[in-house]
Amino acid sequence: MRRESGCSACASGLIAVKRTYLAGLVAITLSAAIAGCAGAGTRTNQSIAGPAVETIRVKLPAGTADVDIYWPDTAGPAPLVIVAHGFSRHRHTLSAWGRHLAEQGFVAAVPDLPAWSDQVRNGRFITELRAHLCAGESGRRRIDPSRVGLMGFSAGGLASLLSAADDPGLAIWVGLDPVDRNGIGAKAAPLVSCRAVVLTAEPSACNAHGNARGIVAALPRGVHFAIAGAVHVDAEWPTDWLAEVICGRSTDEKRNEFIRHATTALREALARSPADGTPREAR
């Protein structure tokens, strides 16, 4: 992505961003440019405090992208959670979610979604990524394919929902203040057979004035938690200053509510196999 500099570029970029909401999707193109969509080689290991992180580059029919895999310190195969970022964002804006989930005993896969605004394509990519990870050598040894969940923020909530609607083998879908587009999420929601948990912030332009309510109403097994006083980017972890300029200042208090509800839902759903209902140990 081309970097811009200077106050005039920041000001004009911010105005342009505010005018380019796609049915309420969070348009933070300049923020992504500042943060950078850092690329990676085919496979690298990163040395950071906390869980082991491996970056892989996957080439799938829906697209090619880098994926950060956060590996938990567990003895046997662990549940897998794929986490999808928002519109014009990237995998690094959900890196804290990846580390947190690995610390909870999950394998967390956080990809750069291949399409900028085509959430149908991104949904296919998520479905293909799940199959790819579960079939790979590391996956066969370290991932329990019967315990897989999807989670997505904003437009990534829509992409992961579309994947969940097309995949009856999932245990859970979690929407982090998801944003619908042209009603495709509400149309897909009745096809989601797994447990679904939707966490929403206060209605605003950044979440299409709360249009996730159409998704919530259409989910067969949906549970909804409205986080009072939360802004859209409280669900993004970490977020950045420009996202806060556009969507409001995030707080640890409200973000912790998203973390608590999402973690509880994932632990409950992924502690057992959806195929046979057999309880599994979850750390």
C-alpha positions in Angstrom: 0.0 0.0 0.0 1.3 3.5 -0.8 2.2 5.6 2.2 1.2 9.2 2.5 2.8 11.9 4.7 2.0 15.4 5.8 -0.9 17.0 7.6 -2.7 17.9 4.3 -2.6 14.2 3.3 -3.9 13.2 6.7 -6.7 15.7 6.6 -7.8 15.0 3.0 -7.5 11.2 3.7 -9.7 11.5 6.7 -12.4 13.4 4.8 -12.2 10.9 2.0 -12.5 8.0 4.5 -15.6 9.5 6.1 -17.2 9.7 2.6 -16.5 6.2 1.6 -18.5 4.1 4.0 -19.8 1.1 2.0 -23.1 0.6 3.6 -21.5 1.4 6.9 -18.4 -0.7 6.6 -15.5 0.9 8.4 -13.5 2.7 5.8 -10.1 3.2 7.4 -7.9 3.0 4.3 -5.4 5.7 5.5 -5.1 3.9 8.8 -4.2 0.7 7.0 -1.6 2.7 5.0 0.0 4.1 8.2 0.0 0.8 10.0 1.2 -1.1 7.0 0.1 -4.4 5.7 3.4 -6.1 6.5 4.1 -9.0 4.2 5.9 -12.2 5.1 7.7 -15.0 3.4 6.3 -18.4 2.9 6.9 -19.4 6.5 8.5 -17.5 9.4 8.6 -17.7 13.1 8.2 -14.5 15.2 9.9 -14.1 18.6 7.4 -12.2 20.8 6.5 -12.6 24.4 3.6 -15.0 24.9 2.4 -17.8 22.5 4.5 -19.0 19.6 3.5 -17.2 16.4 4.1 -18.5 12.9 3.4 -16.6 9.7 2.5 -18.7 6.6 1.6 -17.6 3.1 -1.3 -19.6 1.7 -2.4 -19.8 -2.0 -6.1 -20.8 -2.1 -8.7 -20.6 -4.9 -10.2 -17.5 -3.3 -6.9 -15.7 -3.0 -3.4 -15.6 -1.7 -2.7 -14.1 1.7 -0.4 -14.1 4.8 -1.8 -15.8 7.9 -0.5 -15.5 11.5 -0.9 -18.7 13.4 -0.8 -18.4 17.2 0.0 -21.8 18.7 -1.1 -22.6 22.3 1.1 -24.5 24.7 -1.0 -27.6 24.8 0.0 -31.3 24.7 -2.6 -32.5 22.3 -4.7 -31.2 19.4 -6.4 -27.9 20.2 -9.5 -26.2 18.9 -9.1 -23.8 16.0 -10.5 -20.2 15.9 -10.1 -18.2 12.6 -10.3 -14.5 13.2 -11.2 -12.1 10.4 -10.4 -8.4 10.3 -12.5 -5.4 9.3 -12.8 -3.5 6.0 -9.6 -1.9 4.9 -7.8 -3.4 7.9 -5.3 -6.2 8.2 -4.3 -9.1 10.4 -2.1 -7.0 12.8 -5.2 -5.1 14.0 -6.4 -8.4 15.6 -3.0 -9.6 16.8 -3.9 -9.2 20.5 -7.0 -11.3 19.9 -4.7 -14.0 18.4 -2.4 -14.0 21.4 -5.2 -14.0 23.9 -7.0 -16.9 22.2 -3.7 -18.9 22.2 -3.3 -18.2 25.9 -6.8 -19.7 26.4 -5.7 -22.9 24.7 -6.9 -22.3 21.1 -5.0 -22.3 17.9 -5.8 -18.8 16.5 -5.4 -18.2 12.8 -5.5 -14.5 11.9 -5.3 -13.9 8.1 -5.0 -10.9 5.8 -8.3 -11.3 3.9 -7.6 -11.3 0.1 -10.4 -9.1 -1.1 -10.7 -5.4 -0.2 -14.5 -5.2 -0.1 -15.8 -8.5 -1.6 -17.0 -10.2 1.6 -18.4 -13.1 -0.4 -15.0 -13.9 -1.7 -13.5 -13.4 1.7 -16.0 -15.8 3.1 -14.9 -18.4 0.6 -11.3 -17.8 1.6 -12.1 -18.4 5.3 -13.8 -21.7 4.4 -10.8 -22.8 2.3 -8.4 -21.7 5.0 -10.1 -23.9 7.5 -9.8 -26.9 5.3 -6.2 -26.0 4.5 -5.1 -25.7 8.1 -6.9 -28.8 9.2 -5.4 -30.9 6.4 -1.8 -29.7 6.7 0.9 -31.6 8.5 1.0 -29.2 11.5 -2.8 -29.2 11.5 -3.2 -32.9 11.7 -1.0 -33.0 14.8 -2.0 -29.8 16.6 -5.6 -29.0 15.5 -8.7 -30.8 16.5 -10.8 -30.5 13.2 -14.0 -31.3 15.1 -13.7 -28.2 17.2 -13.5 -25.1 14.9 -14.9 -21.6 15.5 -15.0 -18.5 13.4 -14.9 -14.9 14.7 -14.9 -11.7 12.8 -14.8 -7.9 13.4 -17.0 -5.5 11.4 -16.8 -6.5 7.7 -14.9 -9.5 8.8 -17.9 -10.4 10.9 -19.9 -10.5 7.7 -17.2 -12.5 5.8 -17.0 -15.1 8.6 -20.8 -15.3 8.9 -21.0 -16.1 5.2 -18.4 -18.9 5.7 -20.3 -20.2 8.7 -23.5 -20.3 6.7 -21.7 -22.5 4.2 -20.1 -24.9 6.7 -22.3 -27.1 8.9 -19.3 -28.6 10.7 -18.5 -25.5 12.8 -19.0 -25.3 16.5 -19.5 -21.5 16.8 -19.5 -18.2 15.0 -18.8 -15.0 17.0 -19.5 -11.6 15.5 -17.6 -8.7 16.9 -19.9 -5.7 16.1 -20.4 -7.2 12.6 -21.6 -5.0 9.7 -24.0 -6.2 7.1 -23.9 -5.1 3.4 -26.9 -5.0 1.2 -28.6 -7.5 3.5 -26.5 -10.4 2.5 -25.7 -11.2 6.1 -29.3 -11.3 7.1 -30.1 -13.5 4.2 -27.3 -15.9 5.1 -27.9 -16.0 8.8 -30.8 -18.5 8.7 -28.3 -21.0 7.2 -25.9 -20.8 10.2 -26.6 -24.1 12.0 -23.9 -23.7 14.7 -24.1 -21.6 17.9 -23.9 -17.9 17.1 -22.9 -15.0 19.5 -23.2 -11.4 18.3 -21.6 -8.6 20.3 -22.5 -5.1 19.3 -21.4 -1.6 20.2 -23.7 1.5 20.2 -25.1 2.3 16.7 -23.0 4.7 14.7 -21.9 5.4 11.2 -19.0 3.0 11.7 -21.3 0.0 12.2 -23.9 1.1 9.7 -26.0 2.4 12.6 -26.3 -1.0 14.1 -27.5 -2.9 11.1 -26.3 -6.2 12.7 -29.7 -6.3 14.2 -31.0 -7.9 11.0 -28.4 -10.6 11.3 -29.3 -11.2 15.0 -33.0 -11.5 14.2 -32.4 -14.1 11.5 -30.0 -16.4 13.3 -31.6 -19.7 14.4 -29.3 -20.1 17.4 -28.2 -16.6 18.0 -27.3 -14.9 21.3 -26.9 -11.1 21.4 -25.0 -9.0 23.8 -25.2 -5.2 23.4 -22.2 -3.5 25.1 -23.7 -0.3 26.4 -21.5 2.7 25.8 -19.1 0.9 23.5 -17.7 2.3 20.3 -17.2 0.2 17.2 -13.4 -0.2 17.6 -13.7 -1.4 21.1 -14.1 -4.8 19.4 -10.9 -4.4 17.5 -7.8 -5.4 19.4 -5.5 -3.6 19.0 -7.0 -0.6 17.2 -5.2 2.6 16.3 -5.5 6.4 16.7 -7.1 7.1 13.3 -9.7 4.4 13.8 -10.5 6.2 17.1 -10.7 9.6 15.4 -13.3 8.2 13.0 -15.2 5.8 15.3 -14.7 7.2 18.8 -12.2 6.6 21.6 -11.9 3.0 22.8 -11.5 2.1 26.4 -10.1 -1.0 28.2 -13.4 -1.3 30.2 -15.6 -1.8 27.1 -13.0 -3.8 25.2 -12.8 -6.2 28.2 -16.5 -6.8 27.9 -16.1 -7.9 24.3 -13.2 -10.1 25.4 -15.1 -11.6 28.3 -18.2 -12.5 26.3 -16.3 -13.8 23.3 -13.9 -15.9 25.3 -16.7 -17.4 27.4 -18.7 -18.3 24.3 -15.7 -19.9 22.6 -14.7 -21.9 25.6 -18.2 -23.3 26.1 -18.7 -24.2 22.4 -15.2 -25.6 21.8 -15.0 -27.6 24.9 -16.9 -30.4 23.2 -17.1 -31.9 19.7 -20.1 -30.7 17.8 -20.3 -34.0 16.0 -20.8 -36.2 19.1 -21.3 -33.9 22.0 -18.3 -35.5 23.9 -16.8 -33.1 26.4 -13.2 -32.2 25.6 -10.7 -30.7 28.0 -10.3 -27.0 27.5 -7.6 -25.1 29.4 
